[in-house]
Amino acid sequence: MHERSSVGELVNQLRRELDRYSPGGKLPSSRALVERFRVSPVTVSRALAQLASEGLVVTRPGAGAFRAHPRTAAAPAGDTSWQAVALSADGVADLVPRTVDASGVLVSLAAPPPGVIEFNGGYLHPSLQPERAMGAALSRAGRRPGAWARPPVEGVPELREWFARSVGGAVTAAEVLVTAGGQSALTTALRALAPPGAPVLVESPTYPGMLAIARAAGLRPVPVPVDADGVKPELLADAFRATGARVFVCQPLFQNPTGAVLSAGRRGEVLRIAREAGAFVVEDDFVRRLVHEDAGPLPCPLAAEDPDGVVVHVCSLTKATSPSFRVGALAARGPVLERLRAIQVVDTFFVPRPLQEAALELVGSPAWSRHLRAVSAELRNRRDTMTSALLRELPEYELPHIPSGGYHLWVRLPDGRDESALVTAALRAGVAVTPGRPYFSAEPPAAYTRLSFAAVTGVGEITEGVRRLRAAENSSTAPS
């Protein structure tokens, strides 16, 4: 059972039993709760913390947990209607409204209810994460002399050097900034490269988190279609000419959501087209370390082939480790580097030094390469299991491309299928899936769903999840 499921069950049980205690009455000790409910001390601690956050119990270090006294009547709610005007008044008529829609991101961040199979996850299941290696790295890092001192704002030099070697080409440590993960790096890049109201070219479909960043910054995402070989160069050139855009955001390797890899013939074309347009290419190299065992040699990052500073490179350790291990990097050359640095300093000051030191300890340990090899083999196995199960249980679904890296499949639904109805029916059947609509910045050409195979416990859960999806498909298309 997942730890979070155990916590939720214990919270519900304790909540039902609170009436046995008078206000201020002491609850059983943590040790007693561990023995009674046969859960870990961590589960008890988290359950009590949840009840405390709800105002139902009060915890006192060294004394225990007590039932909280009833709350006094809440003060009358204030009138916040004035904010509707303040938040919509940009002051410049032609700016794009800066509404923030995080729904496409929250789909992959929200934990499904207990018992629901997680095909909507965006991170490795805890069983695939290098938890022991990360813990050991953090422990070693915390004992380093100066580990808790303020780091250089650009990042610890040794970590910048490691990221520079990972990018390759002529990229140097001086051209690297350490960031708090990939999402933070993308936010910094778009703020640095495009003013509010400007168009920004994006792949279609693309990562919803990037679309949310662009719209929150007041930018106008303009879609450029991709196929199995990545973005289409002729359409990219047309989009630059039509919009005057100065930024193109892409994922050349195992693109999210299609899994496409930008072909060798198109890589130089994309750089040439951007250079002629006087534009930057933001390369989101988010999943290079989740390559599958059967992928073969990978193309180098676009930044390694770019001497002219066209590419602003983004990468991260998060996808290959844990959602809480938020360490990434920006690489750029030329005057833009100083602007990126300035924006990052204003926004976040710097990435905490203990986390940077832990990242150095992790990637420099023998456990790192062992972890990557194990994940590579397991992701291939999971991908093959999900592909076979879909072909067997849902042959009417189309798999336009089977990726050799990443953690999901992009599935086209039959013509006329209502993806929202399927998502709802799937959740009722006990499997959470991601709708395709948030991946498009304009009207989608068809209905899609993205199915993750990384966030589940193993291949058995993949097979069961596809079986539940079949049941959901039957219920969503049954005549009423």
C-alpha angles and dihedrals in degrees: 000000000000115000090236090055091052090049092051093049092049091048091053092048094049092045090057091050099048092093088069089071128066118231107286091019117141120247122218115284121267090251091054091050091049091053096042098048097030094231133130124270088246090058091051092048093050093046092052090047089053092051090047091053088054091053093243099114137023120217121207118191110244093007106064138232125318135188108260122240115252113276119251118246111289118250115255112275115257126233109261096165090109089072092071088069096040095050094048097045103094092163094226115084098211098051120111110250108261097226114154116222110183096168094105090053096043091057090072095036101048115094112232120232118276112285094024115121110235109230089147098064122123100198140058117278111254089252089062096045119097091238096155093046092047091049092050091046092051091048093051092044092052091058095051114113108261093009092136096044123107109278126219108279090239091053139265106314095230091052092048088052091051092051091047091055089048091055092045129188114083095325111134133198089252088064095054130089120192111229138189093257134306098293091057091048092051090049091052092047096051093045090051098046106039133039121224111283094027123126119247121194115229135179116259113253101024145157111300092216090063092049089051091051092051095048093045088055091052094252126143112234111214115195124231113187123241131201133186090296095051131251116003107245097208091054091045090055091048091051093051091050094046098046107026088228119172098196134059119184117202144160104216094180122060092339118219115268105002098045090225122156118215104247123240091247093055100044095077091040092056092051092045093049092049092047092051090049091051088239139137126238113216104207111202102197091178104149109030091122093056094068115148122245093250098047100103123208114347125225113249119252116280088241090066090062097044117090094165101065095249093130125069103194124211124189138157144192093216101090092052095047124021138320087246094053094084105176121132142143145233118210123191140142132216131027092326090072092068091050091050090049093049094050092048092049092050092048103041110359091218144326111273109269096226089059092049091048090048090052090053091049092049100048091043095054128091087239091069097065091041090053094050092050092049093048091047092056095042095049091052090051092048093046091052092047093052093044092052092045092051093048090050101041102028109026090159089068116091124223104199093186136011105212126217093210141031130049110274149049125235109221128193113214122220116277112278095020116140105228093194091056090049093050090052094045091047092055090051088051091052104260128103116214133176120244117231098223097084090059092067123076090199135019111325117234092224143350116284141172131200116221119196120207097182103070097058128089096249149304093306091061090047091056092046092046093054089048089054089047089055089054090049091050091052092050095045093052098038113117113256 
